[in-house]
Amino acid sequence: MSDLEFVDGFIAKAPSEKAPDYVKAKVSLKRDELIRWLQQRQDEWINLEIKVGRTGKWYASVDNWKPKGGSDGWKPQGRSDGNPFRQ
């Protein structure tokens, strides 16, 4: 397994047992820690993977996968500017 890179201030959890089926995960953000971590990054996009450890605890790690050649050409779908979240 490759070295895992965790995101300071980003916590992934399993959904509540009472949550509807369409809720797949809970995420908590600790704003100050997350902002400090993000300010140290130069990447335009940071991809995360939500995982379940051997103990059953959920966590998030940075997906640092890059195709051979350095750029995967991936862009989010839905907007011509590549940002699916901007209103």
Rosetta blueprint (number, residue, H / E / L):
1 M L
2 S L
3 D L
4 L L
5 E L
6 F L
7 V L
8 D L
9 G L
10 F E
11 I E
12 A E
13 K E
14 A L
15 P L
16 S L
17 E L
18 K L
19 A L
20 P L
21 D L
22 Y L
23 V L
24 K L
25 A L
26 K E
27 V E
28 S E
29 L E
30 K L
31 R H
32 D H
33 E H
34 L H
35 I H
36 R H
37 W H
38 L H
39 Q H
40 Q L
41 R L
42 Q L
43 D L
44 E L
45 W L
46 I L
47 N L
48 L E
49 E E
50 I E
51 K E
52 V E
53 G L
54 R L
55 T L
56 G L
57 K L
58 W E
59 Y E
60 A E
61 S E
62 V E
63 D L
64 N L
65 W L
66 K L
67 P L
68 K L
69 G L
70 G L
71 S L
72 D L
73 G L
74 W L
75 K L
76 P L
77 Q L
78 G L
79 R L
80 S L
81 D L
82 G L
83 N L
84 P L
85 F L
86 R L
87 Q L
